[in-house]
């Protein structure tokens, strides 16, 4: 049996080759998971010596992590915005950058009752957070992967969420549109181009779903789909919010302009990179 401090040091050393600057953080995450405690408890609460059973579980986790498997898949969850989100290899791991998309919507849309579509919902992280933060909203999560929909259901427990397994808006029939009257669409679509896919870290291309990453040869396939079909399900004046790559803003702006969207805005993240694009169909964005 070993002390908590010694186990942490050993973990940091073992994870450094693959986790690099995140080795300390990942070491803490592993022990928090195994000891079922918070980060503050980890450092300030007295724990008994780490027993052999926990040490064996640590070795198993480290072996998987060293192979390149993301820690979120190993532990089965990741924190996103205000929630712990269940993840697995059927869904993309939510990134901190996507919180900019969530924050943009929460700052822009009114708090009163609205309905929206989360196109390509994946783990349901965006859908879950928006409906938690805005209890009067109703969200429809769409994804072409039934396994992704099953995962999203785990994360979206509220009664104001429904799901549709589909890869296009034609599946939303007129009765559904009339029932919900969609005010906006949100999407974090696949936007990695063919050339960029070749340069992605192996831990991403090996373990995360290709369909949630690859956006066509130029990375723009899903923006063209959203620009062409998205306005067909929105109320007049309906809005659309999308995450994008840091160098894609002007290309996506042109796609939406050519499809007759207006009030197109590019929102930057804290690092000054293009991160979100918003647009309006036949009306103005809320202020």
C-alpha positions, 0 to 999 in steps of 0.5 A, spaced: 500 500 500 502 507 498 500 514 500 496 518 496 502 523 495 506 517 492 501 515 488 500 522 485 507 523 484 508 516 480 501 517 476 504 524 474 511 521 472 507 515 468 502 520 464 507 525 462 509 522 456 502 522 453 499 527 457 504 532 457 502 539 461 496 535 463 499 530 467 498 533 473 491 534 472 489 527 469 493 524 475 488 528 480 482 526 475 484 519 476 484 519 483 478 523 484 474 518 480 477 512 484 477 515 491 470 518 489 472 525 492 473 532 490 479 535 488 479 539 495 478 533 498 484 530 495 489 535 497 486 536 504 482 530 507 486 525 510 485 518 506 487 511 508 493 508 504 491 506 497 490 499 497 492 494 492 485 493 489 485 501 487 493 500 485 491 495 480 485 499 477 490 505 477 495 500 473 489 498 468 487 506 467 494 508 466 496 502 461 490 504 457 492 512 457 499 510 455 496 507 449 493 514 447 486 513 449 483 519 451 482 519 459 474 522 458 473 515 455 477 511 460 473 514 466 466 515 462 465 522 463 468 529 462 466 536 465 463 541 460 460 548 462 456 546 468 455 539 468 458 532 468 457 529 461 457 522 460 461 520 454 464 514 450 467 512 443 460 513 439 461 521 441 466 526 440 469 529 447 466 536 448 471 541 448 472 547 452 472 551 446 465 549 445 463 553 451 463 559 447 458 557 443 453 555 449 455 562 452 453 566 446 446 563 445 445 564 453 447 571 452 443 572 446 437 569 446 431 571 451 430 567 457 423 566 455 420 560 452 423 558 446 424 551 442 431 550 438 434 544 434 441 541 436 443 539 429 449 533 430 447 533 438 453 527 439 453 527 447 448 532 448 452 536 452 450 543 448 443 540 449 443 538 456 446 545 458 442 549 454 436 546 457 438 546 464 440 553 464 434 555 461 428 551 464 423 554 459 426 552 453 425 546 449 430 542 445 430 537 439 437 533 439 438 530 432 444 526 430 444 520 425 448 516 430 443 512 434 448 510 439 450 517 439 442 519 441 442 513 446 448 517 449 445 524 449 439 521 453 443 519 458 445 526 459 439 530 458 434 528 463 429 533 463 422 533 460 423 539 455 428 535 451 426 530 445 430 526 440 430 525 432 435 520 429 436 523 422 442 527 418 438 532 415 432 537 416 427 533 412 425 528 417 422 534 421 415 534 418 410 540 418 406 537 424 413 537 428 415 544 426 408 547 428 408 544 435 415 547 436 416 553 432 423 553 432 426 559 434 434 557 433 438 552 431 445 550 434 450 546 431 457 544 433 458 540 426 464 536 423 468 541 420 475 538 419 478 538 412 481 532 409 488 535 409 487 537 416 485 530 418 491 527 416 495 532 421 490 530 427 493 527 433 493 519 433 489 519 440 483 523 436 483 519 429 484 513 433 479 513 438 474 519 437 468 518 431 470 520 424 463 522 422 463 527 428 470 530 425 470 530 418 466 535 414 468 533 407 474 535 403 474 542 405 471 542 411 464 545 409 459 540 407 455 541 414 455 548 413 452 548 406 447 543 409 445 548 414 445 554 410 441 551 405 436 547 409 436 550 416 432 556 414 426 551 412 424 549 419 425 556 423 420 561 424 421 568 420 427 571 424 430 565 426 437 564 428 443 559 427 449 558 431 455 554 429 462 553 432 467 553 427 475 552 426 479 558 427 480 560 420 474 558 417 470 564 418 470 568 412 468 562 408 462 560 412 460 567 412 460 567 404 456 560 404 451 563 409 450 570 405 450 566 398 444 562 401 440 569 403 442 569 411 443 576 414 446 579 420 452 574 420 456 575 426 463 572 427 464 571 435 471 570 438 474 566 443 478 568 449 484 567 445 482 571 440 480 566 435 474 565 430 470 560 434 462 561 433 458 564 427 451 566 428 446 568 422 439 570 422 433 568 417 429 574 414 429 578 421 434 580 426 438 577 432 435 579 439 440 584 442 
